[in-house]
Amino acid sequence: MIHRYLSQSIALALILFVGLVNAAETDQGIFWKATKENQTIYLLGSIHLATEDFYPMRPQIERAYAESDAIAVEADILAAEGNMLLQQKIMMESVYQGERNLRDDLPPETYKQLQKWIQKHNMPEAMFIRQRPAIAMISMSMVEMQAHGLNPELGIDRHFLQKAKKDDKPVVELEGVLQQFQLLNGLDNPALLLQQTLEQLEDISSFLPKLTKAWKDGDEKTLHHLIILDGLNENPEYKPLYDTLFFKRNENMAKRISLKAPNHSSLFVIVGAGHLVGGGSIVELLKEDGYKLDRI
């Protein structure tokens, strides 16, 4: 279904796909333990696409899941896939209504770049013309990711959601599928998101190995640069985009984690790895809320 392909920007999309090559139980990843009074929260930086050799994950992560009595995710994609009414709402958010189309929302030069990308991949232009900018970005990202051998069926969030369903563990949604689509489609400058996507997809072959190594090494500083700082330094005009896609969402998710944690003896949280690195991350916000954070 649609949400399994959701990424909030190409920078976020790419970090969600790291750690994909020759992964092993010894890979560090981005994994934290937060404690306050009698509350325990585990924080795992997720990837939404992976390969079979990514599993099994290292024992500390699987053990933390087993010890937790609930999991929290950005959106429960399994529940969304079985909800036809929600799927209809998502579809309404995904395509233009009436006569408007993608060409109307993009500067001519950006649309020309999109046409070149479409031609390069031998796809019909009609496949994209009805999609709204954020949805076109998702489609493009998925084409490129799958071309590199990545599989959405093997993503970390899906892995633990399937385990939770089997183990009958409660699932807490920090956002929700429809909310994420509405956020993307509500951006003030949707053309900027698609422009950024087109630019970064040109460098995907060299970018992915850097992200892979940083994630495997647990190098959050490098990840922070690759995901956020480098892009902001090169393109300061992207700041409102990053504020919406990262920092404001981090604030909202951190508040919801703090709200839900007291209801469980241990909460296993899975969010995109980009939300756990650098200033303004969920990790930093939980520290400000009085939690003690330890890398595992």
C-alpha positions in Angstrom: 0.0 0.0 0.0 1.0 3.6 -0.4 2.4 4.3 3.0 5.1 1.7 2.8 6.7 3.9 0.2 6.4 7.1 2.3 9.5 9.2 2.9 9.3 12.8 4.1 12.0 14.2 1.8 14.7 12.6 -0.3 17.2 13.4 2.5 15.0 11.6 4.9 14.3 8.9 2.4 17.9 8.1 1.9 18.8 7.9 5.6 15.9 5.5 6.1 17.5 3.2 3.5 21.0 3.0 5.1 22.7 0.0 6.5 21.6 -2.2 3.6 24.8 -3.8 2.3 26.5 -6.7 4.1 24.7 -5.9 7.3 25.4 -8.2 10.3 24.6 -8.7 13.9 27.6 -6.6 14.8 26.4 -3.4 13.0 26.0 -0.7 15.6 23.1 1.3 14.1 21.4 4.1 16.0 20.0 2.7 19.2 19.3 4.5 22.5 17.9 3.7 25.9 16.1 6.5 27.8 15.2 6.2 31.4 13.3 8.4 33.9 12.1 7.2 37.3 10.5 3.9 36.5 10.1 4.5 32.8 12.2 2.9 30.1 12.1 3.9 26.4 14.2 2.2 23.7 14.8 4.3 20.5 15.8 2.6 17.3 16.7 4.5 14.1 14.6 2.8 11.4 15.2 2.1 7.7 12.0 1.6 5.7 13.7 -0.5 3.0 16.3 -3.2 3.5 17.7 -6.5 2.2 17.5 -10.0 3.7 21.1 -9.9 5.0 20.1 -7.1 7.3 18.6 -9.7 9.6 18.9 -10.9 12.3 19.6 -7.6 14.0 22.0 -7.5 16.9 20.9 -9.2 20.1 20.7 -6.0 22.2 18.0 -4.7 19.8 16.0 -7.9 19.6 16.2 -8.3 23.4 15.0 -4.7 24.0 12.0 -5.5 21.8 11.3 -8.7 23.7 11.5 -6.8 27.1 9.1 -4.1 26.0 5.3 -4.4 26.4 4.5 -2.1 23.5 6.0 -0.6 20.4 5.7 2.9 19.0 6.1 3.8 15.3 5.6 6.9 13.2 2.6 5.2 11.5 1.1 1.7 11.7 1.5 0.7 8.1 0.1 -2.8 8.6 -3.2 -1.4 10.1 -3.3 1.2 7.2 -3.0 -1.5 4.6 -6.1 -3.3 6.0 -8.2 -0.1 6.3 -10.0 0.5 3.0 -11.6 3.8 4.2 -8.1 5.1 5.1 -6.7 3.9 1.8 -9.4 6.0 0.0 -8.5 9.1 2.0 -4.8 8.5 1.2 -5.6 8.3 -2.5 -7.6 11.5 -2.3 -4.5 13.1 -0.8 -2.2 11.7 -3.4 -3.7 12.9 -6.7 -5.0 16.1 -8.0 -8.7 16.7 -8.1 -10.3 18.4 -11.0 -8.3 19.8 -14.0 -5.1 20.7 -12.1 -2.0 18.6 -12.5 1.6 18.5 -11.5 2.8 20.8 -14.3 0.7 23.6 -12.7 2.6 23.4 -9.4 6.2 23.3 -10.8 8.4 25.9 -12.3 9.0 25.1 -16.1 12.7 24.3 -15.5 11.8 21.9 -12.7 9.2 20.2 -14.8 11.7 19.8 -17.6 14.1 18.1 -15.2 11.3 15.8 -14.1 10.6 14.9 -17.8 14.3 14.0 -18.3 14.1 11.7 -15.3 10.9 10.1 -16.6 12.5 9.5 -20.0 15.7 8.1 -18.5 13.6 5.5 -16.7 11.3 4.8 -19.7 8.2 5.7 -17.8 5.0 7.3 -19.2 4.6 10.9 -18.2 1.0 10.2 -17.5 2.1 8.1 -14.6 3.2 11.3 -12.8 1.1 14.1 -14.2 -1.8 13.5 -11.8 0.4 13.0 -8.7 0.8 15.8 -6.3 4.5 17.0 -5.8 5.2 15.1 -2.6 3.7 11.9 -4.0 5.7 12.2 -7.2 8.8 12.5 -5.0 7.8 9.3 -3.2 7.3 7.5 -6.5 10.7 8.7 -7.8 12.5 7.7 -4.6 11.0 4.3 -4.7 12.0 3.7 -8.3 15.6 4.6 -7.5 15.7 2.7 -4.2 14.4 -0.5 -5.7 16.8 -0.1 -8.6 19.5 -0.5 -6.0 18.0 -3.7 -4.8 16.2 -2.5 -1.7 12.9 -4.0 -0.6 10.1 -2.2 1.3 8.9 -5.6 2.6 12.1 -5.9 4.7 12.0 -2.5 6.4 12.8 -2.3 10.1 9.4 -0.8 11.1 7.6 -3.5 9.2 9.8 -6.2 10.8 8.8 -5.1 14.3 5.2 -4.4 13.5 4.8 -7.9 12.2 6.5 -9.3 15.3 4.2 -7.1 17.5 1.1 -8.4 15.7 2.2 -12.0 16.2 3.1 -11.3 19.8 -0.1 -9.4 20.5 1.8 -6.3 21.6 0.1 -2.9 21.6 1.2 -0.5 18.8 1.3 3.3 19.5 1.2 5.6 16.5 3.2 8.8 16.9 1.8 10.4 13.8 -0.3 8.3 11.4 -0.3 7.6 7.7 -2.9 10.2 6.7 -1.3 12.9 8.9 2.1 12.3 7.1 0.5 12.7 3.7 -1.4 15.8 4.8 1.9 17.3 6.1 3.7 16.6 2.8 0.8 18.0 0.7 0.5 21.1 3.0 4.1 22.3 2.4 4.2 26.0 1.5 6.5 25.4 -1.4 5.9 21.8 -2.7 8.0 22.4 -5.8 11.1 22.8 -3.5 10.7 19.3 -2.3 10.6 17.9 -5.8 13.5 20.0 -6.9 15.6 18.7 -3.9 14.6 15.2 -4.8 15.8 15.6 -8.4 19.1 17.1 -7.3 19.9 14.4 -4.7 18.8 11.5 -6.8 21.6 12.4 -9.2 24.1 11.6 -6.5 22.4 8.6 -5.0 25.1 6.0 -6.1 27.8 7.9 -4.2 25.6 9.0 -1.4 24.3 5.6 -0.3 27.6 4.1 0.5 28.5 7.0 2.8 25.3 6.7 4.7 25.6 2.9 4.9 29.0 3.1 6.5 27.9 5.8 8.9 24.9 3.8 10.0 26.8 0.6 10.4 29.5 2.4 12.4 26.9 4.1 14.6 28.5 7.4 13.6 25.7 9.8 14.4 27.8 12.9 13.8 28.4 11.9 10.2 24.8 11.0 9.8 23.8 14.4 11.1 26.0 16.0 8.5 24.8 13.8 5.6 21.1 14.1 6.5 20.7 17.7 7.6 23.8 19.9 8.0 25.3 19.5 4.6 22.1 20.1 2.8 21.3 23.2 4.9 24.8 24.6 4.4 24.6 24.1 0.6 21.0 25.3 0.3 19.9 27.6 3.1 16.6 28.1 1.3 15.7 24.6 2.3 15.5 25.5 6.0 11.7 25.9 6.1 11.5 22.4 4.5 13.8 20.9 7.1 11.9 22.7 9.9 8.7 21.1 8.8 10.0 17.6 7.9 12.4 17.2 10.9 12.4 19.6 13.7 8.7 20.3 14.2 7.9 16.6 13.8 10.6 15.8 16.3 9.0 18.0 18.8 5.5 16.5 18.3 6.8 12.9 18.4 8.9 13.5 21.5 5.9 14.9 23.3 3.8 11.9 22.3 6.5 9.5 23.4 6.7 11.2 26.8 2.9 11.1 27.1 2.6 7.4 26.2 5.7 6.1 28.1 4.1 6.1 31.6 1.4 3.7 30.3 4.0 1.0 29.7 6.8 -0.6 31.7 9.0 -0.4 28.6 8.3 1.2 25.3 10.2 0.2 22.1 10.2 3.2 19.7 11.0 2.9 16.0 11.4 6.2 14.1 13.4 7.2 11.0 17.1 7.4 11.9 17.2 11.1 10.9 15.0 11.9 13.8 17.6 10.7 16.4 20.7 12.6 15.4 21.9 16.2 16.0 20.4 19.2 17.8 16.6 19.3 17.9 16.5 15.5 17.6 14.1 13.3 19.6 17.1 12.2 21.7 17.9 15.8 22.6 14.3 16.7 23.4 13.9 13.7 25.7 17.0 14.8 27.5 15.5 18.2 28.0 12.4 16.4 29.4 14.5 14.8 32.2 15.3 11.5 30.6 18.8 9.9 30.9 20.0 8.8 27.5 22.5 6.0 26.9 23.7 4.7 23.6 23.4 0.9 23.4 
